[in-house]
């Protein structure tokens, strides 16, 4: 099969990891998220009703996929998500070129290039604070975020150090820009970004991606939120150059969540009665593919 369909899936980071994962496996990727077409030249929109009858597809997922024969390159786990600087070089060599092959639309690339024209990227530090607080979320799902830890990292550096800050909460950006006015750089968004599987606002999509890519241009260091695929994609877009630090109350991360994020080699999961290699991937073959198709570890095979 040379074509794969990526249906709408959660937030931007999740979708991008799906796109890149299946670009590694298929010649053409069609996507359902209409606003993402305005970010990259690589894709065309799918016709959901027709294409999923013909092609393999997924509507959910958040991992950069690891094939069966690639697990040997990882010492402890069988997935590579959220490993950052501990990511085996094999996967950096595999996935960085695919991230770099995403052709950003010229009008969006122009915004990024103009914003960073005076940056010393090798000395820039990026901060991504995903609060999961109102108005976007209740804050109950991520109790492990060490908010004071982010500021402690900032205070470790001299007053001449520049930081680019991205956040889902305007109170966070207002606090940092007021307290560190000569150090903190922010991108002026038109609104709080609510970009997810249910929001197809073009300007919010562009703003969200521009912030992500600006983070990626902070090559010195990234101070990011644990479990955020938005943070993660920024690191990959930047060529995995940046040192990464995650201010986290690790003792507050529920063990089951930690284990579902970092899948040890002896872990097993059952999806619809069928064993799968890792939690967090949901790939389904079309309902009418017939008996000649099989699905194994997120790949559809024609026999």
N, C-alpha and C positions, 0 to 999 in steps of 0.2 A: 504494500500500500504506500503510495507516495504523497497522499494528502491526509491531513489531520485537521479536525475541527475543534477549536477551543471556544467553548461556550462561556457565557458570563460567569465569573467566579470571584466573589468577595472583592477585596481591595486591590489596589494597583500592584503592590508587590507580589501578591499571590498570582495575579494574572501574568505578570512578566515572567515569573519563574515557570509557569506553565508554557508560555510561548517558547522560551529558550529551551526547556526540556524537550519539547517535541520538535523544535527545529533541529535538534541533534539526531532525530530519528526519522524525520520525514522531509520530503523535498519541498512541500508547500504546506503552509499553515493558513487556514481561514479562521477568522475570529468573529465573534458575535458582538463584542462591545463596540458600539458605533463610534464613540469618542476616541478610542485608541487608534483608529484609522488616521486621525489627525496628528498623531505623534510620530508614526513610523511609516515608511514607504514599503516595508516588506510584505504587508498583508493585504488581503481583500476581505470584505465582509462576506460571511456565509449566509446562505438562505437556510435558516434553521430547519424549516419543515422538510426541505428537499435534501439538504446535504447530510443530515444525520441518518437518512435512510441509506446512504451510499457509503459514507466514510466513517472511520472510527472517530470518537469524540470524547471529550471530558467536560463536565460542567463544574468540577471542583478539584481542588488540589493546592498545595502550597510548597511543594518540594522541588529542588533540583534533583532529577531522578538519577539513580545509580543502577546500572545494569547488573545482572547476576555475575558476570565475569569481571566486574569492576570492584566488587566488595573486597577483594584481596588487597586493594590499595589502601584500605582504611584499617587501622590497627584495632580500634575498640568498637566502632559502630558500623552499621551498614547503610547509613545515610550521612549526608554532609551538611545539612542545614544548620545554621547558627554556629558553625565551627569557626568561621572567620579565619584568624591567623593560624589556626590549627588545621585548616583544610589541606589535605594532601595535594602536593604539587601536580599530580596526575589530573585532578579535577580542575585545578586552576588553568592548566594548559588546555583542557577540553572546553571549558565553558566561557572563559574570558574572550576568546575569539568570536564566540557566538553572540555574546553581549555586544561586542564591538561591531558585529555585522548588522546590528539593528540600525537602519538608516533613518536618522532623525529628520523630520520634515524641515526644509530650509528655514521656514518662518519661525519655527520653534528653536532651531539651532542658532538662529540669529539673536534671539533673546538671550540665550545662554552665553554666547560668545561676547555680546556687548556687556553683559553683567560682570563677566570675569576678566575683561580685557586688562585690568590693572592688578589682577591677583598674582601673588607669589604662591602658586599652587603647591609647590613643594614644602612651603612653610605654613600652609593654611590648615586649621583644625575645624572639623565639622561637628556639629552637635545636633542630634535628632532626639527630641523628647516627645514621645508619644504618651500622652497622659491618660487616654481613655476616660477622660472626665467630661462632664456636660460642657457644651451642648451636644457632643457627639456620642457620649456613652455615659454609663452610670459610675464608672470607676471601680466596680466590684470585681472585674475580671483580671486585673493586673495589680494585685496588692504588693507585688514584689519590686515595684519601681522605687529606686532610691533617689528621690528628687533632689535632696540635699547633696547627694553624691555627684551629681552633674556640676553643681556650683563649686564643690570642692576641687574638681578637676580644673575648672576655669581658674581658680585661685592659685593653682600650682604654677601658673605661667606668669611671666613679667607683663607689665601693662602695655607693652608693645605688641603682644601676641594678638593676632586677629582670629576671630571665630565666625564661621557661618552657622547660624542657628535656624533650624526648621522645627516647627511644632504644630500639633493639632489644636492648640489652645492659645488664644490671643493674650490671656493673662500671663502666660509663661514668657512670650516674646516681649510683652510690655515690661515685665519685671527685669529681664536681662538687658534690654536696650536702655532702660532708665538707669540701672545700676552700673553698667559697663558701656557707656555710650561711645567710647572711642575704640572699643574692641569688638563689639558684636555687630555683625552684618546680617540683615534679614532681607528676604525677597518680598516686595509689597504685593500681597495677594488681594484680589478683589473681594474675597469672602473666605470664611473658614471652609477648608476643603472637606467636602462630604463625599468624596468619590469612592463608590463601592459598586457592587453588582446591581444596585437598585437606582443609582444616580447616573444619569447620562448628560450631565451639564458639561458642555465643552470647555468653558473657561476654567472651571474647577479642575477638570482633567489636565489641562495645559499647565495650570499653576502647580498642581500636585507633582507633575512630572518635572517641571523646571526646578522645583525645590529639590527633588530627589537627585537630579543630575548635578545641581550645584553642590550638593553634599558630596557627590562622587568626585568632584574636582578638588576636594580637600585631601591632598595626598599625604600630609604629615600624620594625621590622626583622626579617627572618628570616635566620638563618644556617643553611644547609641543605646536604644532601648531593647533589652532582651526580648526575644520572640517576635520582634517586628520584621516582617519581610520587606517593608519599605526601607528600613535601615540596611537590610541585607543586600537589596538590589543596588543601593547606592555604592556599597563596597565593591560589588561585582562590576558595575559600570565604570568604576575608577580603576579597574585593572587589578584589584586586590592589593593595591600598594600601601594603603593606610594601615597603621597600627590601630587596633580596635580595643576599646574599653567599654564595658557595659555596667554602669552603676546599678547594682541589683542586690536586694535582700534575698540571697539564695536560699536561706532557711524558710522563706515565705512562699517559695515556689512549690506548689503541690507536687509530691513525688510522681503522681500519675501523669501530670502535665510534663514534668521534666522528662520522664521516660518516653512519652509519646513524641517529644521533640527530638531527643537524642536516642535513637533506636539502637540498643546494643545488639550485637550479632546473634545472641541467643533469644532475642525477643520474637514473638510471633503474634499475628493479628488475624482475626477472622472478619471478612467482609461478605455479607450475604451468604454465610455458610461456606465460603471459599477462603482458604489461607492466602494472605498477601504478604509481601516482604516487609512492608513498613506502614505504619499508621500515617494518615494524612494525605493519601492519594486516592482519588476516586475516578478511575477510568472505566468507561463502559463501551463495549462494542455496540453498534446499532442493533436494534431488535431483530432486524430481518437479514442479518448477514449469513444465516444458514450454518450448516454443520461444518463447513470448510474453514470456519474461522475459530481461532482460539485466542484467549487473552491471558497473558502471563506477565507479571511484574510490569504492568502499565503499558505493555506493547501488544498491539493486535497483529496476529500472524494469519496469513492465508496459507492453508495447507494444500 
